[in-house]
Amino acid sequence: MSRILLTGATGLIGGAVLHRALAMKTDTEWVCLVRASDEEAGRQRIAARLGRFTNALNAQRLAQRVEIVAGDFTHADTIADPRLDAVTQVLHLAADTSWWAQEKVHRTNHDGTLALARRAARMPRLDRFLHVSTAMICGGQPPATVDETRYPDAEAIHLVPYSASKAAAEMSLASHFADLPLVVVRPSIVLGHTTLGARPGSSILWVIRACDRLRLVAGSRDGTVDIVPTDWVADTLVEMLARPALAHRTYHLSAGMLSRTRWSELGRTLDRVDPAESPRHYEEFSARDRATLHRRFTEVFGMDEAIKVAMFRALQAYYRFCELDVTFDNTRLLAEGFAPPPALSEYIGRCIETSGEIVDQFREDFGQFAVGSTPRRDAARPAPALPETMPAREINTRSPSQRRGSISS
Ligand SMILES: NC(=O)c1ccc[n+]([C@@H]2O[C@H](COP(=O)([O-])OP(=O)(O)OC[C@H]3O[C@@H](n4cnc5c(N)ncnc54)[C@H](OP(=O)(O)O)[C@@H]3O)[C@@H](O)[C@H]2O)c1
């Protein structure tokens, strides 16, 4: 029987995984490592996340079916709880997904992941450690198509410390945990849900909608972005855990050549689903052209509130990602018979009809763009005032400790 340790169950993808897995009614046991004062508080946090996918009663019922270990994965190596000893698979989703809190994201995503790996190394029945990284470990200068073998690259220049921390974690896992049954999966951009739209969490839907509202495309109108829906990612992860064997040690969970999103096509789709705004004509600009973006943003959204200033800063950085025009090859996944992802154009209508205002959607995601500490997403919080200019810094993949020739765990 499988006994799966899940980290990140209170997050966007983790909640979707748990909801899918529990709905399947297999005899798999799920153990969730959750930050909470005690088990009951942890269960209530899980139930709240599951409540984004189903009604409150069912969410409570499903949450009763998981075991809770209250704790922080960054200290997993000190968790003596014997319930972890019988784990057969780990699905490690937890991460600090904030972009700019450099030291904190490195401590969590790199050092914390190594702490979890040390605990996993003491699980005698473990046969798979599924580590969820990101396709964005490619940094800011990838080729047009990236396959799984090209990265991580210690010399890659990163647009944000978040992706640098994920790349560093991959490199340290590979070099220090050779005996761990490690499989690395790298989702590209995860956005929306094919049937529930934006309800479980909109992720960067606000970015797509803001680009559309501004009528500005970074780079070329024929450029693409690689986007996949949350439920497809969840299904794929659950199936990867269930398969007795996988052919590779690294996989992209990405749209690939067949399902990637081309801006010009997206504009035509949006003309259909949101005809009040049609016809759309996107202007091309360089993501480094701050003046054009600032002027257009001020005209369309205004710059009269701190939240809009923060949104402008985040959007500037996202435009740099969009301008990369990179596709993450998913041939490995498809060749092993996993279902291909739907294209964004197939479900963006559902996302938009379940969405509120663009600025409010950004507000929901604001924690990701805080410069210092990262408030938890389910905590109600006002947006603090931020400086208007905060350029995306270029970050080298190697952590300070790796540059000194050692790891910091
Ligand atoms: N979403 C995307 O577009 C995307 C794309 C590529 C890769 N990924 C990767 O996919 C994974 C999941 O992403 P997501 O979007 O679901 O993230 P998310 O919504 O930000 O959720 C992050 C999860 O990690 C947990 N966590 C963070 N620090 C923790 C700690 N110290 N101890 C225990 N739990 C901790 C959070 O718990 P709390 O609720 O307690 O904060 C939350 O459950 C991440 O590894 C991310 O890098 C995501």
Ligand as a Chemical Component Dictionary entry (heavy atoms), coordinates in Angstrom:
data_LIG
# 
_chem_comp.id                   LIG 
_chem_comp.type                 NON-POLYMER 
_chem_comp.pdbx_formal_charge   0 
_chem_comp.three_letter_code    LIG 
# 
loop_
_chem_comp_atom.comp_id 
_chem_comp_atom.atom_id 
_chem_comp_atom.alt_atom_id 
_chem_comp_atom.type_symbol 
_chem_comp_atom.charge 
_chem_comp_atom.model_Cartn_x 
_chem_comp_atom.model_Cartn_y 
_chem_comp_atom.model_Cartn_z 
_chem_comp_atom.pdbx_ordinal 
LIG N1  N1  N 0  2.163 27.895 -9.453  1  
LIG C1  C1  C 0  3.010 27.871 -10.473 2  
LIG O1  O1  O 0  2.814 28.529 -11.531 3  
LIG C2  C2  C 0  4.221 26.996 -10.413 4  
LIG C3  C3  C 0  4.987 26.848 -11.593 5  
LIG C4  C4  C 0  6.119 26.040 -11.547 6  
LIG C5  C5  C 0  6.480 25.412 -10.378 7  
LIG N2  N2  N 1  5.720 25.590 -9.257  8  
LIG C6  C6  C 0  6.164 24.909 -8.019  9  
LIG O2  O2  O 0  5.074 24.138 -7.553  10 
LIG C7  C7  C 0  5.108 24.097 -6.131  11 
LIG C8  C8  C 0  3.757 24.505 -5.578  12 
LIG O3  O3  O 0  3.460 25.804 -6.055  13 
LIG P1  P1  P 0  2.107 26.544 -5.648  14 
LIG O4  O4  O 0  1.842 27.539 -6.705  15 
LIG O5  O5  O -1 1.087 25.560 -5.251  16 
LIG O6  O6  O 0  2.620 27.327 -4.362  17 
LIG P2  P2  P 0  1.790 28.114 -3.249  18 
LIG O7  O7  O 0  0.368 28.213 -3.619  19 
LIG O8  O8  O 0  2.569 29.348 -2.960  20 
LIG O9  O9  O 0  1.895 27.163 -1.993  21 
LIG C9  C9  C 0  3.106 26.957 -1.324  22 
LIG C10 C10 C 0  2.895 25.871 -0.301  23 
LIG O10 O10 O 0  4.144 25.626 0.359   24 
LIG C11 C11 C 0  3.886 25.652 1.759   25 
LIG N3  N3  N 0  5.069 26.034 2.515   26 
LIG C12 C12 C 0  5.888 27.083 2.264   27 
LIG N4  N4  N 0  6.848 27.127 3.191   28 
LIG C13 C13 C 0  6.610 26.084 4.024   29 
LIG C14 C14 C 0  7.268 25.581 5.178   30 
LIG N5  N5  N 0  8.368 26.181 5.625   31 
LIG N6  N6  N 0  6.785 24.475 5.798   32 
LIG C15 C15 C 0  5.665 23.873 5.325   33 
LIG N7  N7  N 0  4.986 24.296 4.222   34 
LIG C16 C16 C 0  5.473 25.390 3.604   35 
LIG C17 C17 C 0  2.779 26.662 1.915   36 
LIG O11 O11 O 0  2.236 26.495 3.193   37 
LIG P3  P3  P 0  1.511 27.697 3.992   38 
LIG O12 O12 O 0  0.086 27.622 3.561   39 
LIG O13 O13 O 0  1.719 27.335 5.414   40 
LIG O14 O14 O 0  2.176 28.982 3.585   41 
LIG C18 C18 C 0  1.876 26.235 0.771   42 
LIG O15 O15 O 0  1.160 25.087 1.127   43 
LIG C19 C19 C 0  6.253 24.988 -5.693  44 
LIG O16 O16 O 0  7.361 24.173 -5.420  45 
LIG C20 C20 C 0  6.520 25.858 -6.894  46 
LIG O17 O17 O 0  7.881 26.243 -6.947  47 
LIG C21 C21 C 0  4.604 26.365 -9.245  48 
# 
loop_
_chem_comp_bond.comp_id 
_chem_comp_bond.atom_id_1 
_chem_comp_bond.atom_id_2 
_chem_comp_bond.value_order 
_chem_comp_bond.pdbx_ordinal 
LIG N1  C1  SING 1  
LIG C1  O1  DOUB 2  
LIG C1  C2  SING 3  
LIG C2  C3  SING 4  
LIG C2  C21 DOUB 5  
LIG C3  C4  DOUB 6  
LIG C4  C5  SING 7  
LIG C5  N2  DOUB 8  
LIG N2  C6  SING 9  
LIG N2  C21 SING 10 
LIG C6  O2  SING 11 
LIG C6  C20 SING 12 
LIG O2  C7  SING 13 
LIG C7  C8  SING 14 
LIG C7  C19 SING 15 
LIG C8  O3  SING 16 
LIG O3  P1  SING 17 
LIG P1  O4  DOUB 18 
LIG P1  O5  SING 19 
LIG P1  O6  SING 20 
LIG O6  P2  SING 21 
LIG P2  O7  DOUB 22 
LIG P2  O8  SING 23 
LIG P2  O9  SING 24 
LIG O9  C9  SING 25 
LIG C9  C10 SING 26 
LIG C10 O10 SING 27 
LIG C10 C18 SING 28 
LIG O10 C11 SING 29 
LIG C11 N3  SING 30 
LIG C11 C17 SING 31 
LIG N3  C12 SING 32 
LIG N3  C16 SING 33 
LIG C12 N4  DOUB 34 
LIG N4  C13 SING 35 
LIG C13 C14 SING 36 
LIG C13 C16 DOUB 37 
LIG C14 N5  SING 38 
LIG C14 N6  DOUB 39 
LIG N6  C15 SING 40 
LIG C15 N7  DOUB 41 
LIG N7  C16 SING 42 
LIG C17 O11 SING 43 
LIG C17 C18 SING 44 
LIG O11 P3  SING 45 
LIG P3  O12 DOUB 46 
LIG P3  O13 SING 47 
LIG P3  O14 SING 48 
LIG C18 O15 SING 49 
LIG C19 O16 SING 50 
LIG C19 C20 SING 51 
LIG C20 O17 SING 52 
# 
